[in-house]
Amino acid sequence: MTENNSATLIVGTLAAKLCFEWAEYDGDDCFDRYLVQYLESEDIVEQFQFGPCSTHSIRKIESFLKGETDSVESGFRIPQIIYCDLNRVGDSLDFHVYSTELSLDKRMEVKFEIIEFERSFLNFYDQK
């Protein structure tokens, strides 16, 4: 295992932001935990746990942030089936989480400004 076992991305403004966190890297190609929080000021308004995911999910979002794609679609099966999409809408980012299994359908929109992108995990992963 490595000390580079997590990655963080925060998009939005101080008033409203999305915090993406990948944690507990397994040493191969997956994270055991993927979490997204929607915060207003510093208060957590919504929190979504997607369970395990591949390191490729960070690459997809990085490509989106660089403007190489206008959307990112993801689906997760553990612990339940849940989907999340990112779409660029003008100067905003639309985050959509949905699951028929959980009767969930939520949208959050934040200004498309990168507050923080901790890329050290990707630098480590690219060199292994």
Backbone bond lengths (Angstrom), bond angles and torsions (degrees), N, CA, C in turn:
res aa  C-N    CA-C-N  psi(-1)  N-CA   C-N-CA  omega(-1)  CA-C   N-CA-C  phi
1 M - - - 1.453 - - 1.518 108.30 -
2 T 1.291 115.86 161.75 1.447 122.05 -176.65 1.516 110.91 -123.93
3 E 1.313 116.90 160.17 1.460 118.37 173.74 1.522 110.51 -74.90
4 N 1.321 118.60 -17.00 1.464 122.65 174.40 1.521 108.30 -86.16
5 N 1.329 116.77 72.17 1.459 118.89 -175.12 1.523 113.32 -113.77
6 S 1.348 117.29 18.10 1.453 119.42 178.93 1.527 110.24 -153.98
7 A 1.325 114.64 164.25 1.465 121.34 177.39 1.526 108.05 -145.40
8 T 1.335 116.04 149.46 1.459 121.67 -178.12 1.518 109.95 -137.24
9 L 1.320 114.70 142.08 1.454 122.05 174.87 1.520 107.11 -137.46
10 I 1.328 117.25 130.15 1.460 121.71 176.63 1.517 107.96 -124.90
11 V 1.343 116.15 125.14 1.455 123.18 -178.43 1.519 108.57 -125.68
12 G 1.332 116.57 139.02 1.456 121.34 177.15 1.512 110.68 132.28
13 T 1.316 115.12 -149.09 1.458 121.66 177.81 1.526 107.34 -127.71
14 L 1.314 116.68 178.29 1.464 118.75 177.45 1.524 111.40 -65.00
15 A 1.337 117.73 -26.48 1.469 121.55 -179.68 1.529 112.28 -75.06
16 A 1.343 117.93 -39.02 1.470 122.09 -178.90 1.520 108.43 -150.26
17 K 1.332 115.97 126.49 1.466 119.25 -177.63 1.517 111.13 -148.77
18 L 1.332 113.37 158.92 1.460 122.40 173.49 1.521 107.69 -111.15
19 C 1.311 115.99 132.75 1.462 121.78 178.51 1.523 107.97 -117.17
20 F 1.333 115.94 116.00 1.455 123.07 178.56 1.528 107.46 -100.30
21 E 1.314 117.05 131.07 1.465 120.01 -179.60 1.520 110.29 -135.78
22 W 1.317 114.69 126.25 1.458 122.34 173.80 1.522 105.88 -110.26
23 A 1.334 118.01 129.43 1.468 119.54 -175.52 1.522 111.04 -140.47
24 E 1.327 113.86 162.54 1.464 123.17 175.99 1.531 111.92 63.49
25 Y 1.320 115.28 55.68 1.470 122.02 176.31 1.525 109.18 -57.80
26 D 1.333 116.83 134.68 1.467 121.42 -174.70 1.527 114.58 -87.93
27 G 1.335 117.63 2.03 1.454 120.56 179.36 1.515 113.61 89.05
28 D 1.312 117.60 -7.03 1.460 121.73 -178.87 1.528 109.89 -116.82
29 D 1.319 117.61 -88.69 1.466 119.46 -179.03 1.521 113.71 -146.56
30 C 1.329 117.55 21.75 1.466 120.52 -178.40 1.520 112.22 -138.06
31 F 1.325 114.06 155.86 1.459 122.56 168.91 1.525 106.85 -106.51
32 D 1.321 116.50 144.41 1.457 120.30 177.59 1.524 111.91 -80.44
33 R 1.354 116.50 -16.94 1.458 119.00 -175.85 1.522 110.48 -143.36
34 Y 1.328 115.34 132.71 1.461 122.86 174.75 1.525 106.74 -130.89
35 L 1.321 116.05 123.30 1.456 123.15 -173.30 1.518 109.19 -132.63
36 V 1.336 116.90 139.78 1.457 122.08 173.61 1.521 107.62 -128.17
37 Q 1.332 115.48 130.32 1.459 121.01 177.61 1.524 109.37 -119.36
38 Y 1.334 115.23 140.42 1.457 121.40 172.25 1.523 106.10 -106.54
39 L 1.330 115.94 122.51 1.458 120.96 -177.60 1.522 110.73 -120.28
40 E 1.319 115.89 141.52 1.460 122.68 169.90 1.513 104.92 -115.65
41 S 1.330 116.26 125.69 1.462 122.38 -166.19 1.516 105.53 56.10
42 E 1.292 119.89 -120.02 1.466 120.71 177.03 1.522 111.71 -113.17
43 D 1.333 117.06 8.87 1.459 121.34 -177.75 1.524 111.23 -91.29
44 I 1.327 116.30 132.57 1.465 121.31 176.95 1.530 108.18 -74.95
45 V 1.327 116.26 118.63 1.460 122.32 178.57 1.530 109.96 -94.73
46 E 1.313 116.70 -43.01 1.463 122.93 179.11 1.521 108.73 -137.44
47 Q 1.331 115.53 147.82 1.465 120.73 176.73 1.523 107.97 -141.32
48 F 1.338 115.70 133.25 1.457 121.39 -178.10 1.521 109.14 -127.38
49 Q 1.333 116.00 125.78 1.456 121.25 177.55 1.519 107.25 -107.92
50 F 1.331 115.39 123.27 1.453 120.58 -176.09 1.521 113.37 -103.47
51 G 1.317 118.04 -2.86 1.459 120.64 179.83 1.517 111.59 77.73
52 P 1.332 117.37 -156.35 1.466 121.15 -178.32 1.531 112.22 -66.11
53 C 1.331 115.08 150.22 1.467 120.26 175.10 1.520 109.35 -155.05
54 S 1.310 115.78 161.56 1.467 120.20 -178.87 1.527 110.03 -81.65
55 T 1.318 115.26 159.04 1.464 120.17 176.91 1.528 110.55 -64.21
56 H 1.326 116.94 -20.76 1.462 121.33 179.30 1.536 111.81 -60.20
57 S 1.329 117.84 -25.76 1.466 120.53 -179.90 1.532 111.11 -60.89
58 I 1.329 117.32 -33.87 1.472 119.86 177.07 1.526 109.65 -67.57
59 R 1.317 116.64 -41.77 1.474 120.78 179.14 1.534 110.94 -59.86
60 K 1.337 116.61 -42.28 1.457 120.42 179.80 1.529 110.58 -61.22
61 I 1.322 116.47 -43.25 1.463 119.85 -179.48 1.521 110.38 -71.37
62 E 1.324 118.32 -37.76 1.462 120.74 177.18 1.532 110.53 -61.11
63 S 1.310 117.50 -42.04 1.467 122.09 177.52 1.529 110.50 -61.21
64 F 1.314 116.32 -40.95 1.458 122.39 176.75 1.533 110.39 -61.70
65 L 1.329 116.66 -45.91 1.469 121.31 -178.66 1.526 112.17 -63.27
66 K 1.323 116.43 -33.98 1.458 120.89 179.77 1.528 112.28 -77.48
67 G 1.332 117.86 -5.46 1.451 121.64 -179.44 1.518 113.92 84.26
68 E 1.320 117.30 11.73 1.469 121.45 179.71 1.531 111.64 -76.03
69 T 1.330 116.98 -22.97 1.461 122.85 175.02 1.521 108.55 -138.11
70 D 1.322 116.97 156.84 1.462 121.01 179.28 1.517 112.94 -98.56
71 S 1.341 116.61 -5.72 1.458 119.34 -179.92 1.522 110.45 -154.26
72 V 1.326 114.71 159.72 1.464 122.77 174.33 1.520 106.52 -135.11
73 E 1.310 116.84 127.42 1.464 121.42 176.88 1.513 108.48 -116.56
74 S 1.333 116.04 131.74 1.462 120.82 -179.26 1.515 109.66 -136.24
75 G 1.315 115.93 147.70 1.455 121.82 175.49 1.515 109.79 -136.03
76 F 1.330 115.81 144.61 1.458 121.83 -177.12 1.519 108.70 -133.31
77 R 1.324 116.78 147.60 1.464 120.96 -176.87 1.521 113.56 -114.95
78 I 1.304 118.03 -14.40 1.466 119.78 -174.92 1.521 108.47 -123.69
79 P 1.277 123.09 126.55 1.462 125.91 8.17 1.536 113.81 -83.01
80 Q 1.328 119.55 -15.20 1.458 122.46 174.76 1.521 108.77 -144.76
81 I 1.324 116.76 168.42 1.467 119.61 -179.42 1.523 109.10 -75.76
82 I 1.332 115.73 123.00 1.456 121.89 -178.78 1.534 107.99 -150.37
83 Y 1.303 116.53 144.49 1.461 122.23 -178.03 1.518 109.87 -122.69
84 C 1.325 115.74 152.20 1.465 119.72 171.88 1.519 108.56 -144.05
85 D 1.314 114.86 136.59 1.460 122.15 179.85 1.519 109.43 -123.72
86 L 1.321 115.80 144.40 1.464 122.83 171.70 1.515 107.58 -117.08
87 N 1.319 116.62 132.39 1.460 121.45 177.65 1.518 109.23 -135.98
88 R 1.308 115.22 142.31 1.459 121.17 175.41 1.521 107.78 -88.60
89 V 1.326 116.16 125.74 1.460 122.50 179.03 1.527 107.05 -128.20
90 G 1.351 116.41 97.17 1.468 119.94 -175.36 1.511 109.96 62.24
91 D 1.329 116.69 -123.49 1.466 120.05 178.93 1.530 112.07 -100.00
92 S 1.341 115.74 21.43 1.464 120.86 -179.53 1.523 110.92 -121.08
93 L 1.304 114.13 164.73 1.456 123.25 176.12 1.522 107.05 -116.18
94 D 1.319 116.92 125.14 1.455 122.78 177.99 1.528 107.91 -102.00
95 F 1.320 116.31 121.52 1.468 123.01 179.26 1.522 107.28 -110.54
96 H 1.320 116.93 120.93 1.463 122.51 -176.32 1.520 108.51 -121.51
97 V 1.331 116.42 123.84 1.466 122.60 178.25 1.521 107.15 -118.50
98 Y 1.343 116.19 131.37 1.460 117.93 -178.88 1.523 111.49 -151.80
99 S 1.331 113.84 151.81 1.455 121.61 178.81 1.521 108.40 -161.66
100 T 1.315 117.05 121.50 1.463 119.04 175.73 1.526 109.63 -70.99
101 E 1.313 116.48 -33.30 1.463 121.31 179.33 1.529 111.68 -60.51
102 L 1.335 116.72 -35.28 1.468 121.75 -178.01 1.528 112.94 -102.65
103 S 1.335 117.78 3.54 1.473 122.04 -174.29 1.533 109.88 51.51
104 L 1.317 115.51 49.73 1.457 122.45 -175.59 1.521 110.01 -117.95
105 D 1.313 116.39 132.72 1.464 122.45 175.08 1.522 107.63 -156.25
106 K 1.332 116.45 94.30 1.473 122.10 -176.08 1.511 109.90 -126.21
107 R 1.324 114.82 143.09 1.466 122.40 175.30 1.519 108.59 -128.06
108 M 1.325 114.31 138.59 1.447 121.32 173.41 1.515 107.61 -131.20
109 E 1.309 116.78 141.48 1.459 120.35 178.37 1.521 108.55 -126.29
110 V 1.329 115.56 130.93 1.467 121.19 177.73 1.520 108.52 -131.20
111 K 1.311 115.45 157.06 1.457 120.42 176.29 1.521 108.11 -63.51
112 F 1.320 116.39 139.34 1.458 121.40 -176.40 1.530 110.10 -81.84
113 E 1.312 115.31 77.48 1.461 122.48 175.17 1.518 107.31 -130.37
114 I 1.315 116.41 127.50 1.458 119.99 178.81 1.522 107.65 -82.14
115 I 1.309 115.81 117.55 1.454 121.19 177.69 1.519 109.36 -85.61
116 E 1.333 115.39 -44.11 1.463 119.94 -177.98 1.523 109.21 -154.08
117 F 1.313 116.21 136.63 1.461 121.39 171.47 1.515 106.61 -137.36
118 E 1.317 115.67 100.82 1.456 121.76 179.45 1.525 107.36 -78.97
119 R 1.323 115.49 100.74 1.460 121.50 -173.02 1.531 113.76 -96.82
120 S 1.314 118.27 2.69 1.464 120.01 -175.12 1.528 111.87 -61.02
121 F 1.343 117.73 -32.15 1.456 118.47 177.29 1.524 110.58 -62.32
122 L 1.334 117.54 -45.88 1.468 120.51 -179.51 1.521 111.08 -63.37
123 N 1.316 117.68 -38.22 1.473 120.52 176.70 1.524 109.52 -60.84
124 F 1.323 117.18 -44.03 1.458 121.95 177.59 1.533 110.06 -63.25
125 Y 1.324 116.92 -48.52 1.466 122.42 -175.27 1.522 110.92 -62.70
126 D 1.318 117.95 -38.23 1.459 122.04 179.70 1.530 112.34 -65.19
127 Q 1.326 116.94 -24.02 1.465 120.16 -176.63 1.520 113.12 -98.10
128 K 1.311 118.82 -4.89 1.480 118.72 -176.33 1.507 111.94 -81.17
